[in-house]
Amino acid sequence: DSWFIDGIPVINTNIAANVAPLINPKNVESLEVERGGYSSEYGDRTYGIFNVVSPSGFEHNQQAELVMSYGNFHTTDDQVSFGSHTERFAYYGSVDANRSDLGLTTPTSAIIHDQDSGVGGFMSLLFNASPHDQLRWIVSLRNDRYAIPNDAATQAAGIRDLDVESNDLVGFHWAHTAPGGLILTVSPYFNFNDTHYVSGPGDTPTILNEDSRSDYVGVRAMLQALKKHHDARVGFESWGQRNNTQFNLTENPGTNVLRQQESHWANTESVFAEDQYRPASWLTLDAGLRVIHYGGLVSENAVDPRVGGGIHIPHLGWTLHGYYAYYYQPPPLDSLSGPLLEFALGQGVSFTPLPGERDIQYDLGLTVPWRGWTLDVDHYHTNARNFLDHDEVGNSNIFIPLTDAAALVSGTEVSLRSPEFRHRVQWRIAYANAIGKGLGPITGGLIKDTDPGYFYLDHDQRNGFSTVLSLKLPHRFWATPSVSFGSGFVNGDGPAHLPPHTTADLALGKDLGEHWSFALHGTNVLNRRYLIDSSNTFGGTHTVNPRQIYFEARYRFHY
């Protein structure tokens, strides 16, 4: 997925390295989601574009909010935020902290060595310099600490692994409007990401201390022209990456096996052009092109055409849409050499530089409105070459990216949203049928012997269903019950899948005047415990979290 905060890109090429949130959800005013065939101005990821819109401060008038919560497993997630504005200037800021005895999902139903904690801060400054110029600065800082959960055997063996992560973003966004429907946007940014895996002294057969730091510096600029039936966009994006990884792997019992530092640079330059043309009120046509150059451990170029369109059927109000597009995703900047490569060879694996992933994706969908109801049906199909994945070097806890020769991801999604009945009740349901398969052999990264045929990807699940009911009750009460069902992810290497599972959540709340609001949240309220996957990630296997209940209070005041 590709993430933006207030239109500023958040670059991260790592695979299976981060578990911490990018931003505290309390700083999200709204979330803009673009799925399916997205514009040529976006690159890299085929699975979705997410733009976090944070509070600007113009919706505040010397107003602050204190959020306090507490629940079982000694869980708390607290925040204080503030914001205000003048006629042309606005600011918003927040500071938050959280902790829990139930952090990452556990390998068994027992909750052992699973604490987490985090702190974060966010600041947005917005200045309307003129009727045609808007300037915005954002700063986002986060630091999170996770204990890697144990089962009874690893706890008894004295294993106490930790994952410590930091993510810092500084960005600027300038929007300029000019006569004739021209809009120019420029966004320079800097992003720092650090993942530090620290093994405990009881780890066997090796103790790992791996610290991987990535710096990204980039700029994105686009000129948009709105002319009669056209919405044309041209622009470029360029970013550079420095990756610095320190490995320290020690035998236990024994002496130091290896100590090694890997430092590499990479850069990406992209130019794009696109036009959305509406020759008639019922017809929209899209055509675009994105040209990419990547230079790192490998040097690659890609030319990605994208075409699509939509047909609005008069009288019925139905909309038929579809697209066909090419995508290129730059590879992670990971490598093995020297003593670390020798260690990998001793485990029966080797390493070659990763190529970028290249995808061809098509999508066909239909939107049907009827008396306030909205039905969406969407079918997608992705063929990937050099599909980015990851695996572990022996039993070292060192996870290295790899590329499978190909992958196929295909599915159909159906969603139904009701109107708001009597301004109090709204119902939403969603169903997904999907399949995800990879194809060997491995073409880059962590090279090991694999079967050349198709295999299920580790998060392949055939069917999923969810339903949510939003209730506005009398006396300013509200309730949101929800139920989700999954047919079961692939079990290990497959082809068998885990058993189906169902969970239910419930949230209740009440607003008291303009200052106070209270809520009671329950997740997995039926306390169903089941295995949700057995893939190569932290802990090896994951069991769904037990019932969690927490109380939240919000107090708003002026200063």
Secondary structure, DSSP 8 states (H G I E B T S, - for coil): -EEEETTEEE----SS---S-SS-GGG-SEEEEE-SS--TT--S-SS-EEEEE---STT-SSEEEEEEEEEGGGBEEEEEEEEEE-SSEEEEEEEEEEEES--S-BSSSS--S--EEEEEEEEEEEEEEETTEEEEEEEEEEEEEEE----HHHHHTT---EEEEEEEEEEEEEEEEETTTEEEEEEEEEEEEEEEEE--TT-SSEEEEEEEEEEEEEEEEEEEEEETTEEEEEEEEEEEEEEEEEEEEEESSSSEEEEEEEEEEEEEEEEEEEEEEEEETTEEEEEEEEEEEEESSSEEEEEEEEEEEEEEETTTTEEEEEEEEEEEE--------HHHHHHHHHTT-EEE----EEEEEEEEEEEEEETTEEEEEEEEEEEEEEEEEEEESTTS--EEEEEEEEEEEEEEEEEEE---BTTTEEEEEEEEEEEEEEEEEEEEEEE----SSEEE-TT-BSEEEEEEEEEEEGGGEEEEEEEEEE--BB-TTSSSB---EEEEEEEEEEEETTTEEEEEEEESTT----EEE--SSTTSSEE----EEEEEEEEEEE-
